[in-house]
Amino acid sequence: MNQTDHTLLRKIKTGDRPAFMILYKRYWDDLYRFVFVRTKDKEVTEELLQNLWIRILENTESIQTDENENAKGYLLRHLHYRVIDYFNSYKKELSTVSIEESENSLEITDTEYSEILEENEISTLLAMIDEVVSRLPITEQKVYDMRIRKNKSVDETAEALGLSNKTVSNKLSKAIGEIRDQLSPEYQSSKKFISIIILMEVLNVC
């Protein structure tokens, strides 16, 4: 029996990364289509989605579900307003598009969004990421180490480093953004990048 979004979110809040991957796989395609059909910009779409997935990891309790314990409506509304923010920030005119319109109006066939990581990629990717992390400001290195490598919660990281929860979240977002920017082009898509982060956590737990 499939777990509801509400159940998955509760598990994600406790650090359950397999639960995160279930939610991630459940909604990736629909959310990507929803944003891309409005922005027509691949990079903007990836950035908005990456920010959403980080929000789900860092601020899980803010994700709302409906009477059927489904989070899709909330996720779409959140992205709808982020798209508006994007157009407003760049002084572009936002076309009138209803949030109820079909998210299936764009077929995604780009193979770079494959979630599968070949075994021979893993060591190269981890070495690449470690190199980028080593060049980050020291606070971002510490936050990244605790949140990603040691799988500590936001509260635990904030207490250990003497930072606020918001600062921890901001520092991790900056670190992840820098890693993504510095990765080789074939690893820069949000879908594969998130898979790399989850993979790192799984490897560190094992």
Disulfide bonds with the S-S distance in Angstrom:
none
